[in-house]
Amino acid sequence: MTALTAASATSATALARPADRERGDVPGWVLVTVMTAGIVVGLAAVAQPMLVQMFQSAISAVTVK
């Protein structure tokens, strides 16, 4: 009976292991997140003067004079 219990526990562990491998790649996701934030900051730095000008133009177009 002990051998059957051990075999069943071993097969249950073997079945659980593929799910553990599919848990994800945390360092990879951190790298993707940091790189995305860097791209957003870089684009914001380049586009900020034009965005400010567009905003001021839009506000002045709707402001009552």
N, C-alpha and C positions, 0 to 999 in steps of 0.2 A: 504494500500500500504506500509505503514511503517513496518508492521509486516512481510510482504513478503521480504522486503529488509533486515530486521534484521535476518530473518531465513536464507536467502541466504548468508549473511555475516558470520553467525555462522557456516553454513555447509562448507563454503570455509575455515574458520579457522580450523575446524576439519579435513578437508582434508590435510591442510598444516602441521599439527602437526606431523604426522608420519615421514615426511621427516626431520623435525627438530631433531627427536630422532635418525635418522640415520646419523647424521653429523660426528660422530666419537668420539673416546675417546682420547682426546689430552694428558692427563696425562699418559695414557697407552702407547701411541706411544712414548712419551718422555722417559718413563722408558725402553722400548724396545731398543730405540736408544742408551741410555746411557749404558745399559748392553752390547749391541753389541760392542760399542766402548771399553768397559772394557775388553771384551774377546779378541778383536784384539790386544790391548796393551799388555795384558798378554801373548798371544801367541808370539807376536813379541819379548818380553823380553826373553822368553824361547828359541826361535828359532834363535835369532840374531847371536850367535857365529857360529852356523852351516851354516847359510846363508852367513856370511862374508867369512868363509872358502871356501864354494862352489864358491862364486863369485871370490875370489882370485885365486882359482885353474883354473877356466874357463878362466880368463884373462891371466894367465901365460901360458895356453895351446895354446892360439892364438897369444901371443906376439912373435915377431921375436927376436931370440937371436943372 
